[in-house]
Amino acid sequence: MVSYAHAAVVTRRRFAWPLVVMTLLAGSAVAAENVAPPPVAVAARLADDGETAKLSFDLSGPVEASAHAMADPDRIVVDLAEVNFQLDPAVGRPAPKRSDSIVRAFRFGLFGPGKSRVVIDLARPACVANVKTTPIARGSAPSRLAIELKRCEASAFASAARAAAASEASAPASNDEAATTPASGLPVIVIDPGHGGVDGGAYGVGGAVEKTIVYDYALELERRLEARNRFKVVLTRHGDEFVSLEDRVRIAREANASLFISIHADMLGEADVSGATIYTCSERASDAQAARIAERENAADKAAGIEQKAQAAGVADILFDLKRRETRAYAHIFSRGVVDELKGAARLNRNPERSAGFLVLKAPDFPSVLVELGYLSNAQDVQAMNSPTWRAKTASAMANAIDRFFAAAQGDGETAPKAPDAVAASDKASAAAAASPGNPGPAGQGAGARTP
């Protein structure tokens, strides 16, 4: 027989545990609520009289910031805690008001977890005079971040840039590493939405921004592939964040990528050039336009205010040479498959298969392609790329191309189709195309630049 006293104790214990759990959850919720959101930037102004320049941001709260010079090209890089920039990127591309301005342009955005960055492109040498945050009104949280520059001699700027580079080189290496994706037995498709964060990429008709357009497309392609349950999909960035070219390749390697697809939408000087283009990697660009686009894309890290690391010669070159012919052959096969599938889903460029020395495609570990969805300089392309219907249709076509690529591989029991003669065949086709009338010549000749 159980006593009333014992029953009361048991009852109290039964009710005590839920109370403890509820208390812990409530405490966690309070702690989460106490984490302040990042300050919001609501306005930016630039004053430039040719001798001094002042770039100001109005913020909802104060931030700590520091600035340093960086050369090739000349720019001032401002690092600060995370800021939610609720600003039109076009504010950083003001029309020049005078011929002797110090600032050519500036950009801003997320640089890493908890970090933002402002990059100021200089029209002439200038040094940092002051960086400070002050309350807009006494005793209030809203603050103004002011970056003050003063024109200086080229030698003074170069000295400041060298000092900043030396300081960065001596700083301890970051321990941030992407988690290796566990093997699932499925082919791993790495989708690389270009640019992001402080690097907006190209800006086009109607305020179109490359980093936004390509990310929206990457999400649609991810959804289409995951719905088929035949692939493991990995994105190189999640949201509006900056990822360096080196880290994009590293993420693909650590994910054991079977295929790497970099998504872009460039801007050209010719508004009549349009349509999707698929690029593969080659040491010599297929044409002058391809060479110019690769040069711009390879400078993405500089746009974000970081220096590109020179690849060590020797072992890396040998490893690249051992694998690149095989993966290059597979990339060409996949490129042709994408073009075949896109024919019925989207407008293609007049020369939809091209090649150039894109840094992000140079990994010898896996086939890689860069897809230009269209051109932000063409109004029809911009309208299409902003359409959810267009994204769904073209992403479905891309997913079909990926299916076909790996179906051929499974038929041979390989991870990618066998193609021992694909490179040679592709080289012959490229040579024939280059020799045909009306087609662009090799890089540097500039023929056919208007109709790439």
N, C-alpha and C positions, 0 to 999 in steps of 0.2 A: 504494500500500500504506500502511495506517494504522499508525503505530508504537504499541507498547504504552503508551509514555509519553503520547502524545496521547489514546489511548482512556481512560487513567486520569483525565486532566484532564477530559474530557467527562463521564465517569461521575461524578466528584466534583461537577461543576456541576449535573448532573441531580438529584443527591440533595441538593444544597445548597439549591435553591429551596424544595422542600417543607419543609425544616428551618426556613428563614427564615419561611415562612408560618405554620407551626405555632407558632414562637416568638412571632410577633406576635399570633396568636389567643390563645395562653396568657396573654400580657400583658394583652390586652383583657379576658379572663375574670377575671383577678386584679383589674384595675381596677374591673370591675363589682361583684365581690364586696366590694371595699373601700368601696363606696358604702353608707353606713349607712342602714338603713330608718328611716322616721320613728318617733319615740317613740310608744308605745301608752298611751292613757289607759284605766285599768282601774277607776277609782272617782272619784266626785264627791261632795262634801259641802257643805252650806250651813248656816252658823250665823248667825242673825239675831236680835238682841235689841232691834231698834227704834232703837237709837242707832248701832250699828255692824253690819256684815255682812261675813262672810268666806266666799268661795267657793273651794274647794280641789279640785284635780285631782291624783290620783296617777298619775305617768307612769313609763314604763320608762327614761326618760333626761331630761336637762335641756333646756329650751327658753328662748329669749329672747322676752319678751313686753312689750307696751306697751298702755296703755289711755287712752281719751279719752271725754268726755261727748258726747252727741248728743241734741238736743231734737226734739219733735214726732214721736213720743212720747218721753218722757224715758227714756234708756237709757245704759248704759255699754258701750262696744265695746272688746273686747280682741283685738288682733292678735298672732299668734304664728306661728312656723314650723310647717310641716305636722305635724299630730298625727293618729294613727290612733285615733279615738274609738271604742273598743269598749264603748260604754255604751248603755243603753236611753234613748231620747230622753225617756221619761216622767220620768226623774230630774230634768229641768229644769222640771217642772210640779208642784212639791210642794204639798200641801194647806196652806193658811195656818194657822200655829200661833198667830198673834197678830194683833190688828187693826192694830197700828202697825208691821208689818214694812216693811223698806226694799225688799226684793226681791220682785217679783211672780212672775217666772219667768226662766229662762235657757235658751239653746239654744247648740248648738255644731256645728261641722262644717267641711268643706273650703270655703275661700273662693276659692281660685285655685290655679294650679300652685305647689306648694311652700309654700302659705299656708293657715292655718286661722284661724278666728275664733270667739270666744265673745261672745254678745250677752246682756246682762243687762237685763231690763225692770224699771224702778223703779216702786214703788208711791208713793214720795215722794222729793223731791230728796235726792241724795247725791253726794258727790264722791269721787274716787279718793284713798285714803290711801296705798296701797302696792301694788305688783305685784312679786313676787319668786319665784324658783325656788330651792329649797334641797334638798340630798340628804336622803332619808328616813333614811338611816343614814350615819354618817361614812365617807367613802371609797367609797361605793357609787354606782352609776349611777342606780338608781331615785330619782326626785325628786318633789317636791310643788310644784305651781304654786299660789300663793295670791294671790287678788285681794281686797284689803281696801278696804271702802267705809266712809265716815263720813257720817252725816246732816248736811246743810248747809242754809243758807237758799236759797230759790228763786232769789234774785238771784245767789248764788255759783255755783249750777249753771248758770244761763243764761250767766254770764260765761265759765265753762269751756267750754260748748258753742260759744259764739261764737268763742273763741280756737281751738278745734279745727277749726271750719269754715274759719276764715281760713287756718290752716296748711295744710289740705288743698287749698284753692283756689290757694295759691301754689306747691304742689308741681308738678314737671314732669309733663306728661301722659304716660300710659303709651303705649308704642309697640306694645303687644300688639294684633295685628289678626288677624282670622280670614282664612285663605287663601281667595281667590276661587275658587269651583268652576269648572273649565274647562267650556266649553259642550260638551255631548255630543249635542245634537240631541233629547234626550228631555226630556219635562216633568220639572221638578224639584219633588219633594214634600218640603217641610220639615216634619218632625215635631218638635214642641216639648213634651217631657215637662216639665210644670210643676215649679217649685221645685227643690230639690237643695242638697246641701252644708249650710251653716249654716241654710238656710231649708227646714225640713221640710214646710211646708205644713200641711194639716189632720191632726189625730190623731183616730182614731175607735175604734169598737167593737173590743175584743180587742187593742188595741195597734196597729191598722192605721195606717200612715204614708203620707200621700199621695204624697210624693216617690218612695217605693219602688214603690208600686202603679202609678203612671203610667209610670214608667221601664220596668218589666217589660212593660207593654202596648205602649209605643213600640217596644221591641225586637221584639215579636211582629209588629206592623204592618210594621216595616221588613223583616223576613224575608218576610212575605207579598208585599209589593210587589216586592222584589228578585227573588223567584222568578218573577215574571211577565215580567221582562226588558223592561218597557215604560216604566220610570221611573228617574230618578236620585233616590235618597233621601238626604237630609241630616238629621242629628239636631242639635238645638241644644245638647245636652249629652251627654257620654259618661261614664257612671258617676255617682257621687254627688258632683257638683260644683255650685257656685253659679254661675248665669249671670243677669245683670241683665235686666230687661225690655227695656231699650234694646238690649243686646247680642243678645238673641234676635231682635229685628227686624233688626238689622244683619247677623247671620249669614244670615238669609233673603234679604236684599237682595244680599249679596255672593255668594250661591249662585244668583242669578238665579231666585228661586222662582217657580214657576207656581201653587203652592197652599201655604198655611200652615195646619197643623192643630195647635192647642195642646191638650194632653191634661191633664185635671184630674179630681179626685174630692173634692168639697167636704164640709164638715161643717155640718149644720143643727141648729137647736134642736128640730126635730120629728122623732122617730124613725120616724114612719110615712110620711114623704116618701121616695120611692125612684124609681129608674129613670134611664135615660140622657137627657141634655138637650143639644141643640146650640144654641150661641149664635153670633149674628152681631153685628157692631158697629152701634151706633146712638147718636146723641147723647142720646136720651131712652130710658130703660129701658122694656122692655115691661111690667114689673110690679115691685112692691116687692121681691120676693125676688131677682129678677135684679139690681136695683140694689145690694142688700146684698152679693151674691156678687161683683159687679164691684168694689165698694169694697174688699172683702177682698183680692181678687187683685191689684188695683192697688197695694196696700200691701206687696207681697212684697219689694220692695227695702228698705223700712224694716225689715222683719223681719230682714234680713241686715245691718243697720247701715250702709246707704248712703243718701245723699240723692238723691231723684229730681230730674233736671234739668228746669227749665221749658223747654217748647218755645218757640223764638223765633217771635214773631208775624210776619205779613207774608208772606214768600215761602213758608214752610212751609204756612201756611194756604191760600194760593192754589193751590199744587201739590196739596194734599189735596183741595180742592174740585173741581179739574179731573178728578181720577181717581176719587174715592171713589164716585160714582154707578155707574160701570161695574163696579168691583170689588165693590161692595156687591151689585149685581144678581147677579153670578156667585156670590158667597158664599151668597146666599139659595137659588139653584138647587142648589148643592152640599149645603146644609143639608137641603133637602127630599129629595135623593137618599139622604143618609145615613139619615134617618129611615125612608125606604121600605125600605132594605136591612136596617136593624136590627130591623124589626118581627118578622122571623122568627128572629132570633138572640139577642135580649136583651129584657129588660123595659124599656119606655120610660116616661118621666115622663108624667103626665097632660097636661102641656102641653110637648111635647118640643122645640118651636121657640121660642126666645126671643131677645131682643137687649138689649144694654146697652153702656155706654161702656168696654169693656175696652181698656186701653192697648196691650196686645200685639196687638190686632186693628186698630189704627188706621192702619197703613201703607196708603197708597193704591196701592202698586205691584202688589199681587197679592191675590186673594181669600183671606180668612182666616176661620177658624171656631174656636171654642173648644168642645171636647167634654167635658162632664161625664160620665164613665163611669157614675157612680152617686154615692151619698152614704155617707160613712163613718159617719154617724149611724144608718144602717139596717143591721141585722145581716145580712139577706138579701143586700143589695148587697155588703157586705164579703165575705161567703162566696163570692159569684159572682166578684168581681174578683180574689180570691186563687186562683181555680181556673184551672189551665192550659187545661182544656177550654173554659171560658168565654172566656178570652182568645183562643184559637185561632179559635173560632166568630165572635166579634164582630170580630176583626181581619180575618178573611176577608170578612165583610160590609162592613166599612169599605173594604177594598181593592176590592170590587165596585163600591161607590159611586164611588170614584175612577176606576175603569175607565169607568164609564158617563159620568161628567162629561167626561172627555177624549175619549171616543169621539164624543160629540156635537160637540165642538170640531173634531175631525179631519174630521168629515163636512162642516163648513162651511169647512174650511181655516183655522181660527183656533186660537189657543191656549186659548180658553175659549168656551163656547156663547154665541151672541148672544142677548141678552135685553133689548131696549130698554125693554120695559114691565114688567120684573120687579120693579123697585123700587116702582113705583106699585101693581102688583098685590099685592105683599107688604104695603105700607102699608094697603091696603084690607082685606086678610085680617086683619092685626093689629088694626085698628080694630074689625072685626066680632067678632073673638074677645074683645077687651076689653069689648065691649058685651054679649056673651052672658051669660046668668045663670050664676053659679057660677065664672066665670073671674076671676083676679086683675085688679084695676084698675091704672092707671098707677102708676109709682113714687111713693111718698109716701102712697098711699091705704091700702096695707096689706091690702086685701081679698084673701081666698084665700091667705094666707101659708102655711097648713098644707098646702094641696094645690096647689103651684105647677105 
